[in-house]
Amino acid sequence: MTEIPALPFRAPGSRAMAATLRLLHSGKPWVTDDPKILRQIADRLRALDYPTPHCGKEAPLGGYAHAHQVMAVHAAHRCPRYEAALEYTAKARP
């Protein structure tokens, strides 16, 4: 019997989920047999501090409300995008 080719899939947006899926599909029995281990791995990877993919955007802020939305998204890691939004709100409403 011929082997069935692997199905294409969309890469996950989260590094934690991507790492968990790689471990899940690696075929190692210690990974696939124990969902508790997978949950622990995913939880620890999610706890890592890493910037979101849109931190590198340099698009101008669309207004005061947009600046607050940007600050809400980036508040946890205080990236340059957060600082730009903070500066914008300070100038917009002193």
C-alpha positions in Angstrom: 0.0 0.0 0.0 1.3 3.5 -0.8 1.8 6.1 1.9 -0.7 8.9 2.1 1.1 12.2 1.8 0.9 14.6 4.7 -1.8 17.3 4.4 -0.7 20.9 4.1 -1.6 23.0 7.1 -1.5 26.7 8.1 1.3 27.5 10.5 -0.1 28.5 13.9 0.3 32.2 14.9 1.5 31.3 18.4 5.0 30.0 19.0 3.7 27.9 21.9 1.1 26.2 19.8 3.7 25.6 17.0 6.1 24.0 19.4 3.4 21.8 20.9 2.2 20.7 17.5 5.7 19.8 16.4 6.1 17.7 19.5 2.7 16.1 19.0 3.4 15.2 15.4 7.0 14.1 16.0 5.8 10.5 16.7 7.6 10.1 20.0 5.4 8.0 22.3 6.2 9.9 25.5 4.7 13.0 23.9 1.7 11.7 22.2 0.7 9.3 25.1 0.4 11.9 27.8 -1.7 15.0 27.2 -0.7 16.3 30.6 2.9 16.8 29.4 1.7 18.6 26.3 -0.4 21.0 28.4 2.6 21.7 30.7 4.9 22.4 27.7 2.3 24.7 26.1 1.7 26.5 29.3 5.4 27.1 29.9 5.9 28.3 26.3 3.0 30.6 26.6 4.6 32.2 29.7 7.7 33.1 27.7 8.1 36.8 27.0 8.2 37.5 23.3 6.8 40.3 21.2 3.7 39.9 19.0 4.2 39.8 15.2 2.8 43.3 14.8 5.3 45.0 17.1 7.5 45.8 14.0 4.7 47.8 12.3 5.5 51.4 11.8 2.1 52.5 10.5 1.0 55.8 11.9 -1.5 55.8 14.7 -5.0 56.5 13.5 -6.1 58.6 16.4 -6.5 58.7 20.2 -8.7 55.6 20.3 -6.3 53.7 18.1 -3.4 54.6 20.3 -5.2 53.2 23.3 -5.9 50.0 21.4 -2.2 49.7 20.5 -1.3 50.3 24.2 -3.7 47.6 25.4 -2.1 45.0 23.0 1.5 45.9 23.8 1.2 46.8 27.5 2.6 43.4 28.7 6.0 43.7 26.9 6.3 47.5 26.6 7.8 47.5 23.1 8.6 50.6 21.0 5.1 50.5 19.5 3.7 50.9 23.0 6.0 53.8 23.7 4.9 55.5 20.4 1.3 55.1 21.4 1.9 56.4 24.9 3.7 59.5 23.5 0.9 60.1 21.0 -1.8 60.1 23.7 0.3 62.4 25.9 0.6 64.9 23.0 -3.0 64.5 22.0 -4.6 65.2 25.4 -2.1 66.8 27.8 
